[in-house]
């Protein structure tokens, strides 16, 4: 009886050992399988269709941007003029580009063209998104940077940096490409976002309420962004004890890093280096001669913007003179911004006005 019990115990121990070895091997198999699947997903990308579409859009968008010289088709609200399509989109004005259809291409003879890179400032972000064939609701951020150069002072120089910030978007994907030319390496990075808030930002930099010699009133606006900004949705609001007026812009474009002048009379307006001059005298918003559109003594001028899907305008920039500000202009003086904050302390009286020369 004792021998049989001993043998039974040995068989039980052997069986238990076999079970433990099997479970250990199976656990090891599961670990290896999990690691393999994780590596496969890392190499192949996400299975989320929305993320896959973002990835594909970034790659395809960068390919269109860097494969050739691009094209431009003139047009208007009713039709496109395909007979006059051209690869010289970089020679067109911001207004023409916004009215037509453009696919921005940056490569000529296998190298990045600085003339075409500089011309991106005439495109709105929306124009570029449409031209690259991206989905509705997508936004972009584009950077072009010198990363190596025989000239050490050029390393890190941004040739272009503009668009929607990634932090404002729901999801993003990035594609990049490098070009070696003229002893330098340039890197292009295209970020494609789902959603995001467009980086709309315009500044009032100088204004004239009391022109000398019967000249026109004027307002100087600067676009600090690399991309152009369409004026649709922007408005000017002026309030004073004597005058309250508004002007809503339904068209127009201000190129990136350029200055725009609104004036009471375009024919007599000194423009300086302004990229364009828009006559608001014909709408009765700005005055010339004896007619005042802006109050002489004290007033507030506000630059406002209304998002496409919103009804309420937002105050984007504000200038105030007279009253408690201590900023009182005499004939021939202008009110100028020092480029710092939007507080009243950042404004000063300019003895020698410089319209168009921000």
URVENVEN-V29290 format. One record per backbone hydrogen bond with DSSP energy under -1.0 kcal/mol. CO is the residue of the C=O (numbers start at 1). NH is the residue of the N-H. If there is no record, write none. Layout:
# URVENVEN-V29290
<<CO | NH> <CO | NH>>
This chain:
# URVENVEN-V29290
<<1 | 5> <2 | 6> <3 | 7> <4 | 8> <5 | 9> <6 | 10> <7 | 11> <8 | 12> <9 | 13> <10 | 14> <11 | 15> <12 | 16> <13 | 17> <14 | 18> <15 | 19> <16 | 20> <17 | 21> <18 | 22> <19 | 23> <20 | 24> <21 | 25> <22 | 26> <23 | 27> <24 | 28> <25 | 29> <26 | 30> <27 | 31> <28 | 32> <29 | 33> <30 | 34> <31 | 35> <32 | 36> <33 | 37> <34 | 38> <35 | 39> <36 | 40> <37 | 41> <38 | 42> <39 | 43> <40 | 44> <41 | 45> <48 | 52> <49 | 53> <50 | 54> <51 | 55> <52 | 56> <53 | 57> <54 | 58> <55 | 59> <56 | 60> <57 | 61> <58 | 62> <59 | 63> <60 | 64> <61 | 65> <62 | 66> <65 | 106> <68 | 107> <71 | 103> <72 | 86> <73 | 101> <74 | 81> <79 | 76> <80 | 82> <81 | 84> <82 | 85> <86 | 72> <87 | 89> <88 | 91> <89 | 92> <93 | 97> <94 | 98> <95 | 99> <96 | 100> <101 | 73> <103 | 71> <106 | 113> <108 | 111> <111 | 108> <113 | 117> <114 | 118> <115 | 119> <117 | 120> <118 | 121> <119 | 122> <120 | 123> <121 | 256> <123 | 228> <124 | 128> <125 | 129> <126 | 130> <127 | 131> <128 | 132> <129 | 134> <130 | 133> <135 | 138> <137 | 195> <139 | 193> <140 | 164> <141 | 191> <142 | 162> <143 | 189> <144 | 159> <144 | 160> <145 | 187> <146 | 156> <148 | 185> <151 | 154> <154 | 157> <157 | 146> <160 | 144> <162 | 142> <165 | 168> <166 | 169> <171 | 194> <173 | 192> <175 | 190> <177 | 188> <179 | 186> <181 | 184> <184 | 181> <185 | 147> <185 | 148> <186 | 179> <187 | 145> <188 | 177> <189 | 143> <190 | 175> <191 | 141> <192 | 173> <193 | 139> <194 | 170> <198 | 200> <203 | 222> <205 | 337> <206 | 220> <207 | 335> <208 | 218> <210 | 332> <212 | 215> <215 | 289> <217 | 264> <218 | 208> <219 | 262> <220 | 205> <220 | 206> <221 | 260> <222 | 203> <223 | 257> <225 | 257> <229 | 254> <231 | 234> <233 | 306> <234 | 249> <235 | 304> <236 | 247> <237 | 302> <238 | 245> <239 | 300> <243 | 240> <245 | 238> <247 | 236> <249 | 233> <252 | 231> <254 | 229> <255 | 258> <258 | 223> <259 | 275> <260 | 221> <261 | 278> <262 | 219> <263 | 280> <263 | 281> <271 | 274> <276 | 261> <278 | 263> <280 | 285> <281 | 284> <287 | 217> <288 | 291> <299 | 321> <300 | 239> <301 | 319> <302 | 237> <303 | 316> <303 | 317> <304 | 235> <305 | 314> <307 | 310> <314 | 305> <317 | 303> <319 | 301> <321 | 299> <322 | 325> <326 | 328> <327 | 322> <330 | 333> <334 | 350> <335 | 207> <336 | 348> <343 | 346> <344 | 347> <346 | 338> <348 | 336> <350 | 334> <354 | 357>>
